[in-house]
């Protein structure tokens, strides 16, 4: 049976930026540093949360 159907969408095919490539990630980080100050934003968010030293933030999928 032929499983290579040309009309069927290939979910495994890389399209767009390949963020598994370290050079692409560095280029992305460089572009983003021109648009926003992420470290400052994170500090501002943490200050707004009024965290104590025994609390932890978990950030995933953002």
PDB file with SEQRES, HELIX, SHEET and CRYST1 records, atoms N, CA, C and O in Angstrom:
SEQRES   1 A   62  UNK UNK UNK UNK UNK UNK UNK UNK UNK UNK UNK UNK UNK          
SEQRES   2 A   62  UNK UNK UNK UNK UNK UNK UNK UNK UNK UNK UNK UNK UNK          
SEQRES   3 A   62  UNK UNK UNK UNK UNK UNK UNK UNK UNK UNK UNK UNK UNK          
SEQRES   4 A   62  UNK UNK UNK UNK UNK UNK UNK UNK UNK UNK UNK UNK UNK          
SEQRES   5 A   62  UNK UNK UNK UNK UNK UNK UNK UNK UNK UNK                      
HELIX    1 AA1 UNK A   22  UNK A   35  1                                  14    
HELIX    2 AA2 UNK A   38  UNK A   49  1                                  12    
CRYST1    1.000    1.000    1.000  90.00  90.00  90.00 P 1           1          
ATOM      1  N   UNK A   1       0.841  -1.182   0.000  1.00  0.00           N  
ATOM      2  CA  UNK A   1       0.000   0.000   0.000  1.00  0.00           C  
ATOM      3  C   UNK A   1       0.889   1.251   0.000  1.00  0.00           C  
ATOM      4  O   UNK A   1       1.820   1.341   0.801  1.00  0.00           O  
ATOM      5  N   UNK A   2       0.620   2.194  -0.868  1.00  0.00           N  
ATOM      6  CA  UNK A   2       1.389   3.428  -0.961  1.00  0.00           C  
ATOM      7  C   UNK A   2       0.855   4.432   0.061  1.00  0.00           C  
ATOM      8  O   UNK A   2      -0.298   4.852  -0.023  1.00  0.00           O  
ATOM      9  N   UNK A   3       1.709   4.821   1.042  1.00  0.00           N  
ATOM     10  CA  UNK A   3       1.289   5.768   2.074  1.00  0.00           C  
ATOM     11  C   UNK A   3       1.778   7.183   1.782  1.00  0.00           C  
ATOM     12  O   UNK A   3       1.557   8.084   2.591  1.00  0.00           O  
ATOM     13  N   UNK A   4       2.439   7.397   0.642  1.00  0.00           N  
ATOM     14  CA  UNK A   4       2.958   8.707   0.255  1.00  0.00           C  
ATOM     15  C   UNK A   4       1.933   9.403  -0.635  1.00  0.00           C  
ATOM     16  O   UNK A   4       2.101   9.469  -1.853  1.00  0.00           O  
ATOM     17  N   UNK A   5       0.880   9.919  -0.023  1.00  0.00           N  
ATOM     18  CA  UNK A   5      -0.186  10.561  -0.776  1.00  0.00           C  
ATOM     19  C   UNK A   5       0.151  12.036  -0.977  1.00  0.00           C  
ATOM     20  O   UNK A   5       0.311  12.775  -0.006  1.00  0.00           O  
ATOM     21  N   UNK A   6       0.258  12.465  -2.232  1.00  0.00           N  
ATOM     22  CA  UNK A   6       0.661  13.843  -2.550  1.00  0.00           C  
ATOM     23  C   UNK A   6      -0.391  14.860  -2.100  1.00  0.00           C  
ATOM     24  O   UNK A   6      -0.036  15.991  -1.770  1.00  0.00           O  
ATOM     25  N   UNK A   7      -1.637  14.499  -2.078  1.00  0.00           N  
ATOM     26  CA  UNK A   7      -2.705  15.430  -1.716  1.00  0.00           C  
ATOM     27  C   UNK A   7      -2.894  15.565  -0.211  1.00  0.00           C  
ATOM     28  O   UNK A   7      -3.562  16.489   0.255  1.00  0.00           O  
ATOM     29  N   UNK A   8      -2.309  14.647   0.543  1.00  0.00           N  
ATOM     30  CA  UNK A   8      -2.500  14.651   1.990  1.00  0.00           C  
ATOM     31  C   UNK A   8      -1.488  15.576   2.661  1.00  0.00           C  
ATOM     32  O   UNK A   8      -0.306  15.556   2.319  1.00  0.00           O  
ATOM     33  N   UNK A   9      -1.952  16.393   3.622  1.00  0.00           N  
ATOM     34  CA  UNK A   9      -1.092  17.317   4.345  1.00  0.00           C  
ATOM     35  C   UNK A   9      -0.060  16.551   5.162  1.00  0.00           C  
ATOM     36  O   UNK A   9      -0.404  15.605   5.870  1.00  0.00           O  
ATOM     37  N   UNK A  10       1.201  16.955   5.066  1.00  0.00           N  
ATOM     38  CA  UNK A  10       2.289  16.303   5.784  1.00  0.00           C  
ATOM     39  C   UNK A  10       2.606  17.109   7.039  1.00  0.00           C  
ATOM     40  O   UNK A  10       3.284  18.134   6.961  1.00  0.00           O  
ATOM     41  N   UNK A  11       2.129  16.663   8.180  1.00  0.00           N  
ATOM     42  CA  UNK A  11       2.342  17.377   9.441  1.00  0.00           C  
ATOM     43  C   UNK A  11       3.803  17.369   9.887  1.00  0.00           C  
ATOM     44  O   UNK A  11       4.191  18.188  10.720  1.00  0.00           O  
ATOM     45  N   UNK A  12       4.602  16.482   9.364  1.00  0.00           N  
ATOM     46  CA  UNK A  12       5.997  16.373   9.785  1.00  0.00           C  
ATOM     47  C   UNK A  12       6.923  17.270   8.956  1.00  0.00           C  
ATOM     48  O   UNK A  12       8.088  17.435   9.319  1.00  0.00           O  
ATOM     49  N   UNK A  13       6.443  17.847   7.865  1.00  0.00           N  
ATOM     50  CA  UNK A  13       7.266  18.698   7.004  1.00  0.00           C  
ATOM     51  C   UNK A  13       7.463  20.062   7.653  1.00  0.00           C  
ATOM     52  O   UNK A  13       6.494  20.699   8.065  1.00  0.00           O  
ATOM     53  N   UNK A  14       8.707  20.512   7.746  1.00  0.00           N  
ATOM     54  CA  UNK A  14       9.043  21.810   8.333  1.00  0.00           C  
ATOM     55  C   UNK A  14       8.610  22.922   7.397  1.00  0.00           C  
ATOM     56  O   UNK A  14       8.996  22.947   6.228  1.00  0.00           O  
ATOM     57  N   UNK A  15       7.802  23.847   7.915  1.00  0.00           N  
ATOM     58  CA  UNK A  15       7.375  25.019   7.152  1.00  0.00           C  
ATOM     59  C   UNK A  15       7.664  26.239   8.007  1.00  0.00           C  
ATOM     60  O   UNK A  15       7.382  26.239   9.205  1.00  0.00           O  
ATOM     61  N   UNK A  16       8.219  27.268   7.408  1.00  0.00           N  
ATOM     62  CA  UNK A  16       8.523  28.481   8.154  1.00  0.00           C  
ATOM     63  C   UNK A  16       9.849  28.362   8.888  1.00  0.00           C  
ATOM     64  O   UNK A  16      10.708  27.559   8.525  1.00  0.00           O  
ATOM     65  N   UNK A  17      10.000  29.177   9.929  1.00  0.00           N  
ATOM     66  CA  UNK A  17      11.252  29.210  10.691  1.00  0.00           C  
ATOM     67  C   UNK A  17      11.486  27.872  11.400  1.00  0.00           C  
ATOM     68  O   UNK A  17      10.566  27.293  11.978  1.00  0.00           O  
ATOM     69  N   UNK A  18      12.709  27.403  11.346  1.00  0.00           N  
ATOM     70  CA  UNK A  18      13.082  26.148  12.006  1.00  0.00           C  
ATOM     71  C   UNK A  18      13.792  26.480  13.314  1.00  0.00           C  
ATOM     72  O   UNK A  18      15.000  26.713  13.331  1.00  0.00           O  
ATOM     73  N   UNK A  19      13.034  26.500  14.409  1.00  0.00           N  
ATOM     74  CA  UNK A  19      13.602  26.881  15.704  1.00  0.00           C  
ATOM     75  C   UNK A  19      14.369  25.740  16.371  1.00  0.00           C  
ATOM     76  O   UNK A  19      14.777  25.861  17.526  1.00  0.00           O  
ATOM     77  N   UNK A  20      14.565  24.641  15.657  1.00  0.00           N  
ATOM     78  CA  UNK A  20      15.479  23.599  16.118  1.00  0.00           C  
ATOM     79  C   UNK A  20      16.906  23.957  15.696  1.00  0.00           C  
ATOM     80  O   UNK A  20      17.868  23.338  16.151  1.00  0.00           O  
ATOM     81  N   UNK A  21      17.035  24.960  14.824  1.00  0.00           N  
ATOM     82  CA  UNK A  21      18.333  25.433  14.336  1.00  0.00           C  
ATOM     83  C   UNK A  21      18.812  26.573  15.242  1.00  0.00           C  
ATOM     84  O   UNK A  21      18.164  27.616  15.324  1.00  0.00           O  
ATOM     85  N   UNK A  22      19.935  26.375  15.914  1.00  0.00           N  
ATOM     86  CA  UNK A  22      20.460  27.357  16.876  1.00  0.00           C  
ATOM     87  C   UNK A  22      20.700  28.718  16.224  1.00  0.00           C  
ATOM     88  O   UNK A  22      20.483  29.747  16.864  1.00  0.00           O  
ATOM     89  N   UNK A  23      21.140  28.746  14.977  1.00  0.00           N  
ATOM     90  CA  UNK A  23      21.385  30.023  14.285  1.00  0.00           C  
ATOM     91  C   UNK A  23      20.072  30.775  14.085  1.00  0.00           C  
ATOM     92  O   UNK A  23      20.040  31.999  14.208  1.00  0.00           O  
ATOM     93  N   UNK A  24      19.000  30.068  13.782  1.00  0.00           N  
ATOM     94  CA  UNK A  24      17.690  30.701  13.613  1.00  0.00           C  
ATOM     95  C   UNK A  24      17.187  31.279  14.934  1.00  0.00           C  
ATOM     96  O   UNK A  24      16.582  32.351  14.958  1.00  0.00           O  
ATOM     97  N   UNK A  25      17.434  30.573  16.016  1.00  0.00           N  
ATOM     98  CA  UNK A  25      17.030  31.054  17.342  1.00  0.00           C  
ATOM     99  C   UNK A  25      17.800  32.322  17.697  1.00  0.00           C  
ATOM    100  O   UNK A  25      17.214  33.278  18.204  1.00  0.00           O  
ATOM    101  N   UNK A  26      19.099  32.341  17.438  1.00  0.00           N  
ATOM    102  CA  UNK A  26      19.906  33.535  17.710  1.00  0.00           C  
ATOM    103  C   UNK A  26      19.413  34.726  16.880  1.00  0.00           C  
ATOM    104  O   UNK A  26      19.329  35.846  17.386  1.00  0.00           O  
ATOM    105  N   UNK A  27      19.091  34.483  15.619  1.00  0.00           N  
ATOM    106  CA  UNK A  27      18.589  35.555  14.750  1.00  0.00           C  
ATOM    107  C   UNK A  27      17.249  36.067  15.273  1.00  0.00           C  
ATOM    108  O   UNK A  27      17.008  37.274  15.269  1.00  0.00           O  
ATOM    109  N   UNK A  28      16.384  35.173  15.719  1.00  0.00           N  
ATOM    110  CA  UNK A  28      15.090  35.565  16.277  1.00  0.00           C  
ATOM    111  C   UNK A  28      15.287  36.412  17.535  1.00  0.00           C  
ATOM    112  O   UNK A  28      14.667  37.465  17.685  1.00  0.00           O  
ATOM    113  N   UNK A  29      16.150  35.949  18.432  1.00  0.00           N  
ATOM    114  CA  UNK A  29      16.423  36.699  19.665  1.00  0.00           C  
ATOM    115  C   UNK A  29      16.960  38.092  19.352  1.00  0.00           C  
ATOM    116  O   UNK A  29      16.585  39.063  20.009  1.00  0.00           O  
ATOM    117  N   UNK A  30      17.819  38.193  18.372  1.00  0.00           N  
ATOM    118  CA  UNK A  30      18.383  39.480  17.983  1.00  0.00           C  
ATOM    119  C   UNK A  30      17.295  40.419  17.470  1.00  0.00           C  
ATOM    120  O   UNK A  30      17.285  41.603  17.807  1.00  0.00           O  
ATOM    121  N   UNK A  31      16.380  39.894  16.656  1.00  0.00           N  
ATOM    122  CA  UNK A  31      15.274  40.715  16.147  1.00  0.00           C  
ATOM    123  C   UNK A  31      14.365  41.174  17.279  1.00  0.00           C  
ATOM    124  O   UNK A  31      13.931  42.325  17.296  1.00  0.00           O  
ATOM    125  N   UNK A  32      14.077  40.296  18.211  1.00  0.00           N  
ATOM    126  CA  UNK A  32      13.163  40.633  19.306  1.00  0.00           C  
ATOM    127  C   UNK A  32      13.766  41.678  20.252  1.00  0.00           C  
ATOM    128  O   UNK A  32      13.035  42.500  20.804  1.00  0.00           O  
ATOM    129  N   UNK A  33      15.088  41.656  20.443  1.00  0.00           N  
ATOM    130  CA  UNK A  33      15.739  42.633  21.314  1.00  0.00           C  
ATOM    131  C   UNK A  33      15.581  44.041  20.771  1.00  0.00           C  
ATOM    132  O   UNK A  33      15.652  45.004  21.535  1.00  0.00           O  
ATOM    133  N   UNK A  34      15.368  44.181  19.474  1.00  0.00           N  
ATOM    134  CA  UNK A  34      15.153  45.500  18.878  1.00  0.00           C  
ATOM    135  C   UNK A  34      13.724  45.992  19.122  1.00  0.00           C  
ATOM    136  O   UNK A  34      13.463  47.194  19.069  1.00  0.00           O  
ATOM    137  N   UNK A  35      12.811  45.075  19.387  1.00  0.00           N  
ATOM    138  CA  UNK A  35      11.400  45.424  19.554  1.00  0.00           C  
ATOM    139  C   UNK A  35      10.983  45.624  21.006  1.00  0.00           C  
ATOM    140  O   UNK A  35      10.113  46.443  21.304  1.00  0.00           O  
ATOM    141  N   UNK A  36      11.607  44.872  21.903  1.00  0.00           N  
ATOM    142  CA  UNK A  36      11.170  44.924  23.298  1.00  0.00           C  
ATOM    143  C   UNK A  36      12.285  44.515  24.242  1.00  0.00           C  
ATOM    144  O   UNK A  36      13.222  43.819  23.851  1.00  0.00           O  
ATOM    145  N   UNK A  37      12.175  44.955  25.495  1.00  0.00           N  
ATOM    146  CA  UNK A  37      13.136  44.608  26.526  1.00  0.00           C  
ATOM    147  C   UNK A  37      12.497  43.537  27.415  1.00  0.00           C  
ATOM    148  O   UNK A  37      11.804  43.852  28.383  1.00  0.00           O  
ATOM    149  N   UNK A  38      12.738  42.284  27.077  1.00  0.00           N  
ATOM    150  CA  UNK A  38      12.082  41.169  27.760  1.00  0.00           C  
ATOM    151  C   UNK A  38      12.471  41.113  29.235  1.00  0.00           C  
ATOM    152  O   UNK A  38      11.611  40.869  30.081  1.00  0.00           O  
ATOM    153  N   UNK A  39      13.733  41.330  29.560  1.00  0.00           N  
ATOM    154  CA  UNK A  39      14.160  41.277  30.967  1.00  0.00           C  
ATOM    155  C   UNK A  39      13.428  42.328  31.795  1.00  0.00           C  
ATOM    156  O   UNK A  39      13.018  42.061  32.925  1.00  0.00           O  
ATOM    157  N   UNK A  40      13.266  43.519  31.232  1.00  0.00           N  
ATOM    158  CA  UNK A  40      12.541  44.573  31.937  1.00  0.00           C  
ATOM    159  C   UNK A  40      11.063  44.195  32.110  1.00  0.00           C  
ATOM    160  O   UNK A  40      10.478  44.429  33.167  1.00  0.00           O  
ATOM    161  N   UNK A  41      10.474  43.616  31.073  1.00  0.00           N  
ATOM    162  CA  UNK A  41       9.070  43.189  31.143  1.00  0.00           C  
ATOM    163  C   UNK A  41       8.877  42.121  32.222  1.00  0.00           C  
ATOM    164  O   UNK A  41       7.919  42.175  32.994  1.00  0.00           O  
ATOM    165  N   UNK A  42       9.782  41.163  32.267  1.00  0.00           N  
ATOM    166  CA  UNK A  42       9.687  40.101  33.271  1.00  0.00           C  
ATOM    167  C   UNK A  42       9.801  40.688  34.671  1.00  0.00           C  
ATOM    168  O   UNK A  42       9.029  40.326  35.559  1.00  0.00           O  
ATOM    169  N   UNK A  43      10.756  41.589  34.874  1.00  0.00           N  
ATOM    170  CA  UNK A  43      10.917  42.233  36.176  1.00  0.00           C  
ATOM    171  C   UNK A  43       9.670  42.989  36.588  1.00  0.00           C  
ATOM    172  O   UNK A  43       9.264  42.941  37.749  1.00  0.00           O  
ATOM    173  N   UNK A  44       9.063  43.685  35.641  1.00  0.00           N  
ATOM    174  CA  UNK A  44       7.843  44.435  35.916  1.00  0.00           C  
ATOM    175  C   UNK A  44       6.695  43.511  36.317  1.00  0.00           C  
ATOM    176  O   UNK A  44       5.945  43.816  37.245  1.00  0.00           O  
ATOM    177  N   UNK A  45       6.559  42.400  35.630  1.00  0.00           N  
ATOM    178  CA  UNK A  45       5.504  41.426  35.954  1.00  0.00           C  
ATOM    179  C   UNK A  45       5.727  40.834  37.339  1.00  0.00           C  
ATOM    180  O   UNK A  45       4.789  40.721  38.128  1.00  0.00           O  
ATOM    181  N   UNK A  46       6.963  40.459  37.634  1.00  0.00           N  
ATOM    182  CA  UNK A  46       7.273  39.871  38.945  1.00  0.00           C  
ATOM    183  C   UNK A  46       6.989  40.878  40.056  1.00  0.00           C  
ATOM    184  O   UNK A  46       6.449  40.510  41.099  1.00  0.00           O  
ATOM    185  N   UNK A  47       7.344  42.140  39.846  1.00  0.00           N  
ATOM    186  CA  UNK A  47       7.065  43.172  40.849  1.00  0.00           C  
ATOM    187  C   UNK A  47       5.567  43.342  41.074  1.00  0.00           C  
ATOM    188  O   UNK A  47       5.129  43.537  42.208  1.00  0.00           O  
ATOM    189  N   UNK A  48       4.783  43.269  40.012  1.00  0.00           N  
ATOM    190  CA  UNK A  48       3.325  43.413  40.128  1.00  0.00           C  
ATOM    191  C   UNK A  48       2.699  42.249  40.896  1.00  0.00           C  
ATOM    192  O   UNK A  48       1.662  42.417  41.537  1.00  0.00           O  
ATOM    193  N   UNK A  49       3.318  41.082  40.834  1.00  0.00           N  
ATOM    194  CA  UNK A  49       2.772  39.897  41.500  1.00  0.00           C  
ATOM    195  C   UNK A  49       3.042  39.876  42.997  1.00  0.00           C  
ATOM    196  O   UNK A  49       2.418  39.109  43.731  1.00  0.00           O  
ATOM    197  N   UNK A  50       3.969  40.713  43.454  1.00  0.00           N  
ATOM    198  CA  UNK A  50       4.327  40.778  44.884  1.00  0.00           C  
ATOM    199  C   UNK A  50       4.666  39.393  45.442  1.00  0.00           C  
ATOM    200  O   UNK A  50       4.122  38.977  46.465  1.00  0.00           O  
ATOM    201  N   UNK A  51       5.542  38.709  44.779  1.00  0.00           N  
ATOM    202  CA  UNK A  51       5.931  37.362  45.191  1.00  0.00           C  
ATOM    203  C   UNK A  51       6.776  37.390  46.459  1.00  0.00           C  
ATOM    204  O   UNK A  51       7.495  38.351  46.733  1.00  0.00           O  
ATOM    205  N   UNK A  52       6.668  36.313  47.218  1.00  0.00           N  
ATOM    206  CA  UNK A  52       7.544  36.130  48.368  1.00  0.00           C  
ATOM    207  C   UNK A  52       8.670  35.183  47.967  1.00  0.00           C  
ATOM    208  O   UNK A  52       8.612  34.568  46.903  1.00  0.00           O  
ATOM    209  N   UNK A  53       9.679  35.063  48.800  1.00  0.00           N  
ATOM    210  CA  UNK A  53      10.844  34.245  48.457  1.00  0.00           C  
ATOM    211  C   UNK A  53      10.522  32.749  48.400  1.00  0.00           C  
ATOM    212  O   UNK A  53      11.302  31.984  47.833  1.00  0.00           O  
ATOM    213  N   UNK A  54       9.408  32.319  48.965  1.00  0.00           N  
ATOM    214  CA  UNK A  54       9.081  30.881  48.938  1.00  0.00           C  
ATOM    215  C   UNK A  54       8.058  30.546  47.857  1.00  0.00           C  
ATOM    216  O   UNK A  54       7.508  29.444  47.855  1.00  0.00           O  
ATOM    217  N   UNK A  55       7.791  31.476  46.936  1.00  0.00           N  
ATOM    218  CA  UNK A  55       6.877  31.221  45.836  1.00  0.00           C  
ATOM    219  C   UNK A  55       7.651  31.008  44.542  1.00  0.00           C  
ATOM    220  O   UNK A  55       8.761  31.514  44.378  1.00  0.00           O  
ATOM    221  N   UNK A  56       7.055  30.260  43.632  1.00  0.00           N  
ATOM    222  CA  UNK A  56       7.689  29.942  42.359  1.00  0.00           C  
ATOM    223  C   UNK A  56       6.720  30.249  41.225  1.00  0.00           C  
ATOM    224  O   UNK A  56       5.516  30.029  41.354  1.00  0.00           O  
ATOM    225  N   UNK A  57       7.243  30.754  40.125  1.00  0.00           N  
ATOM    226  CA  UNK A  57       6.446  30.977  38.921  1.00  0.00           C  
ATOM    227  C   UNK A  57       6.806  29.900  37.916  1.00  0.00           C  
ATOM    228  O   UNK A  57       7.982  29.612  37.690  1.00  0.00           O  
ATOM    229  N   UNK A  58       5.791  29.313  37.320  1.00  0.00           N  
ATOM    230  CA  UNK A  58       5.993  28.337  36.244  1.00  0.00           C  
ATOM    231  C   UNK A  58       5.375  28.914  34.989  1.00  0.00           C  
ATOM    232  O   UNK A  58       4.173  29.179  34.948  1.00  0.00           O  
ATOM    233  N   UNK A  59       6.186  29.109  33.968  1.00  0.00           N  
ATOM    234  CA  UNK A  59       5.726  29.685  32.709  1.00  0.00           C  
ATOM    235  C   UNK A  59       5.997  28.671  31.603  1.00  0.00           C  
ATOM    236  O   UNK A  59       7.146  28.295  31.368  1.00  0.00           O  
ATOM    237  N   UNK A  60       4.947  28.234  30.929  1.00  0.00           N  
ATOM    238  CA  UNK A  60       5.166  27.285  29.828  1.00  0.00           C  
ATOM    239  C   UNK A  60       4.141  27.536  28.732  1.00  0.00           C  
ATOM    240  O   UNK A  60       3.026  27.988  28.989  1.00  0.00           O  
ATOM    241  N   UNK A  61       4.542  27.235  27.521  1.00  0.00           N  
ATOM    242  CA  UNK A  61       3.641  27.337  26.391  1.00  0.00           C  
ATOM    243  C   UNK A  61       3.248  28.742  26.016  1.00  0.00           C  
ATOM    244  O   UNK A  61       2.179  28.949  25.443  1.00  0.00           O  
ATOM    245  N   UNK A  62       4.090  29.720  26.325  1.00  0.00           N  
ATOM    246  CA  UNK A  62       3.724  31.087  25.993  1.00  0.00           C  
ATOM    247  C   UNK A  62       4.405  31.547  24.735  1.00  0.00           C  
ATOM    248  O   UNK A  62       4.208  32.683  24.305  1.00  0.00           O  
TER     249      UNK A  62                                                      
END                                                                             
